[in-house]
Amino acid sequence: MNKLMLLLFSILFSGCANTPSGNSSQIFVFEGEFYDKDTTAFKFDRTLYANGTDPYGVYNRENGIVPSEKTATEIAKAVLIPIYGSKILSQVPFRVSLWNKRYWCVRGSLKKGWEGGTFQILIDKVDGKICSISHGK
């Protein structure tokens, strides 16, 4: 399971890599969809964590799967760029706060004199789940 988590995070963060400007080389290869005959192989139901058990070590991490504001920012970029495009990078500096010691809130900011809205994304610190995504007008 640790290998699967490592693979998922490496895929997630590889999408954050920037290519040098003017370089049109491909930075990833899509290998197609994956199907496994074992229908339980990818079952990530929270019922696995009943009775205080944590078979994959997700909920026993002291600082959670998303331990820092830097990690939360990288996840936010990886999720938001495919949705809103690279224009969200113009909303730097990103404002990051920790709500209720549990949820990272990453928000964009507008430059002085600009009009419009900014993005906001909530990420669960414990398991990395995206709780909400919004963009103002």
C-alpha positions as CSV (number, residue, x, y, z in Angstrom):
1,M,0.0,0.0,0.0
2,N,2.9,2.4,0.7
3,K,4.1,1.8,-2.8
4,L,0.7,2.8,-4.1
5,M,0.6,5.9,-2.0
6,L,4.1,6.9,-3.2
7,L,3.0,6.3,-6.8
8,L,-0.1,8.4,-6.4
9,F,1.8,11.3,-4.8
10,S,4.6,11.1,-7.4
11,I,2.0,11.4,-10.2
12,L,0.3,14.2,-8.4
13,F,3.5,16.2,-7.9
14,S,4.9,15.5,-11.3
15,G,2.0,17.5,-12.7
16,C,3.4,20.5,-10.7
17,A,6.7,20.4,-12.5
18,N,7.3,23.4,-14.7
19,T,9.1,23.1,-18.1
20,P,11.4,25.9,-19.1
21,S,9.7,28.5,-21.2
22,G,9.9,27.8,-24.9
23,N,10.4,24.1,-24.3
24,S,7.5,22.1,-25.8
25,S,8.8,18.7,-24.8
26,Q,6.3,16.3,-23.3
27,I,6.6,16.0,-19.5
28,F,4.5,12.9,-19.1
29,V,3.2,9.9,-21.0
30,F,-0.4,8.7,-20.5
31,E,-0.3,4.9,-20.4
32,G,-4.0,4.3,-20.6
33,E,-6.6,3.2,-18.1
34,F,-5.9,0.5,-15.7
35,Y,-8.4,-2.3,-14.8
36,D,-7.8,-4.9,-12.2
37,K,-10.0,-8.1,-12.0
38,D,-9.8,-7.9,-8.2
39,T,-12.5,-5.4,-7.5
40,T,-11.3,-4.9,-3.9
41,A,-7.8,-3.9,-4.9
42,F,-8.6,-0.1,-5.0
43,K,-11.3,0.1,-2.4
44,F,-10.4,3.1,-0.2
45,D,-13.6,3.1,1.9
46,R,-13.3,4.7,5.3
47,T,-15.0,1.6,6.8
48,L,-11.5,0.1,6.7
49,Y,-10.7,2.3,9.6
50,A,-13.5,1.0,11.9
51,N,-12.6,0.2,15.5
52,G,-9.6,2.5,15.6
53,T,-7.6,0.5,13.1
54,D,-5.4,2.2,10.5
55,P,-4.0,-0.5,8.2
56,Y,-2.3,1.9,5.9
57,G,-0.9,4.4,8.4
58,V,-2.9,7.3,7.0
59,Y,-4.7,8.4,10.2
60,N,-1.9,7.7,12.6
61,R,0.4,10.3,11.2
62,E,1.0,13.1,13.7
63,N,0.9,15.9,11.1
64,G,-1.3,14.1,8.6
65,I,-0.7,13.3,5.0
66,V,-0.5,17.1,4.2
67,P,1.8,18.3,7.0
68,S,2.7,21.8,5.8
69,E,1.5,24.8,4.0
70,K,4.0,24.2,1.2
71,T,2.6,20.7,0.6
72,A,-1.0,22.1,0.6
73,T,0.0,24.8,-1.9
74,E,1.5,22.2,-4.3
75,I,-1.6,20.1,-4.0
76,A,-3.7,23.1,-4.7
77,K,-1.7,24.0,-7.8
78,A,-1.9,20.4,-9.0
79,V,-5.7,20.3,-8.6
80,L,-6.5,23.9,-9.8
81,I,-4.4,24.3,-12.9
82,P,-6.3,21.6,-14.8
83,I,-9.6,23.3,-13.8
84,Y,-8.8,27.0,-14.2
85,G,-5.6,27.0,-16.2
86,S,-2.3,28.5,-15.3
87,K,-3.9,31.9,-14.8
88,I,-4.3,30.9,-11.1
89,L,-0.5,31.4,-10.9
90,S,-1.2,35.1,-11.4
91,Q,-3.0,35.0,-8.0
92,V,0.3,34.8,-6.0
93,P,1.1,35.1,-3.2
94,F,-1.3,32.3,-2.2
95,R,-2.7,32.8,1.2
96,V,-2.7,29.6,3.3
97,S,-4.3,29.1,6.6
98,L,-5.1,26.1,8.8
99,W,-8.7,25.9,9.9
100,N,-9.6,24.1,13.1
101,K,-6.2,22.4,13.1
102,R,-7.6,20.1,10.4
103,Y,-8.2,21.8,7.0
104,W,-5.8,23.8,4.9
105,C,-7.4,26.7,3.1
106,V,-5.4,27.9,0.1
107,R,-6.7,31.2,-1.5
108,G,-5.4,33.3,-4.3
109,S,-4.9,37.0,-3.9
110,L,-5.4,39.9,-6.4
111,K,-2.8,42.4,-7.2
112,K,-3.5,46.0,-6.2
113,G,-5.9,47.6,-8.6
114,W,-7.1,44.4,-10.2
115,E,-10.7,43.4,-10.3
116,G,-12.2,40.0,-10.1
117,G,-12.3,37.0,-7.9
118,T,-9.8,34.4,-6.6
119,F,-9.8,30.7,-6.0
120,Q,-10.3,28.9,-2.7
121,I,-9.6,25.3,-2.0
122,L,-10.0,23.3,1.2
123,I,-7.8,20.3,1.8
124,D,-8.1,17.8,4.6
125,K,-4.8,17.8,6.4
126,V,-5.3,14.3,7.7
127,D,-5.9,12.4,4.5
128,G,-5.4,15.0,1.7
129,K,-9.0,14.9,0.6
130,I,-10.2,17.9,-1.4
131,C,-13.2,19.2,0.6
132,S,-14.2,22.1,-1.6
133,I,-13.2,24.2,-4.6
134,S,-14.6,27.6,-5.5
135,H,-13.7,30.7,-7.5
136,G,-15.2,34.2,-6.9
137,K,-16.1,36.6,-9.7
